[in-house]
Amino acid sequence: MPNFNDLNLDNWKESEIWTDSLWIIQERDKTGKHSNFYHGNFVPQIPHQLISRYTKKNEVVFDPFVGSGTTAYEAETLGRHFIGVDIQKDLVEQLKSKVDNEKYFSEIISGDSSKSATFDEINEVLKKRKRENVSLAILHPPYADIVKFSDLKDDLSNAKSLKEFLSGFALVLKNTISILENGRYLAIVIGDKYTAGQWIPLGFYCMNEAQKLGLTLKSIIIKNMEGNRAKQNKEGIWRYRALSSDYYIFKHEYILIFKK
Ligand SMILES: C[S@@+](CC[C@H](N)C(=O)[O-])C[C@H]1O[C@@H](n2cnc3c(N)ncnc32)[C@H](O)[C@@H]1O
């Protein structure tokens, strides 16, 4: 039996946990606090599956790109403590007022996750909460410059080149690994991009950064991207463009699972 979750395998046939490497999610979960106001958020089913599969109740989940708080709300619903960081102060303030801090703590910090000063603050929080580390990290970074999240210079969506994006992302990974319990899991959710007539495999580049830092790759999950807002109601135009050219239309992103 795995010692990193609370799944009861006596009735494994009824388990709601997905074990295939292909995740087709038809509709986003809109229950509870999930409001879908944030362009660039992920579907709640992603953190729901990861938290249920890789943590036990009362453990701490960490998200260094917390955005609108999808991971925070899922942690709360599933009875896990939570620490999240985002570079956008307003977003952090908004999220702080929405999370519940009663039975399970939810600490939302405003800062740059590539900086060690931010992790000094996180270590203080862990100390205050009498914890040594976090048990699962979920990283959903900007897909380079596909969606610009802010005008802030250190926002990874403003990196001036692929190289700069990857070195910033590697620093976030390194910092995150430093607070992750040994033997536990880290997930990266990322899609690829197209620039100047070339497919840029951001997913594989990010996977490579994680492997360079010593993480073990456990799974590459492919998830459909049907609901992408930028392309909604424009299926025909995209298909025409693809047919009149030589490329395929993005319909998937990656959920990369690593073990420390
Ligand atoms: C893809 S979004 C995450 C969305 C989130 N999963 C959700 O469901 O709302 C990426 C987030 O990373 C934040 N971000 C970008 N660069 C950052 C950095 N250096 N440190 C911390 N947060 C950063 C952006 O402000 C944005 O909210």
The ligand as a Gaussian input file, in Angstrom:
#p B3LYP/6-31G(d) Opt

LIG

0 1
 C       -0.477000      29.730000     -15.440000
 S       -0.769000      30.855000     -14.128000
 C       -1.245000      29.832000     -12.771000
 C       -2.747000      29.702000     -12.690000
 C       -3.253000      28.891000     -11.528000
 N       -2.887000      27.476000     -11.658000
 C       -4.773000      29.026000     -11.467000
 O       -5.472000      28.007000     -11.637000
 O       -5.267000      30.135000     -11.305000
 C        0.862000      31.377000     -13.719000
 C        0.952000      32.347000     -12.569000
 O        2.331000      32.538000     -12.269000
 C        2.499000      33.849000     -11.777000
 N        3.946000      34.150000     -11.882000
 C        4.674000      34.458000     -12.973000
 N        5.970000      34.613000     -12.678000
 C        6.090000      34.375000     -11.344000
 C        7.185000      34.359000     -10.443000
 N        8.431000      34.637000     -10.846000
 N        6.941000      34.065000      -9.143000
 C        5.676000      33.804000      -8.708000
 N        4.597000      33.814000      -9.521000
 C        4.790000      34.075000     -10.829000
 C        1.561000      34.698000     -12.624000
 O        1.216000      35.887000     -11.963000
 C        0.369000      33.739000     -12.822000
 O       -0.634000      34.008000     -11.890000

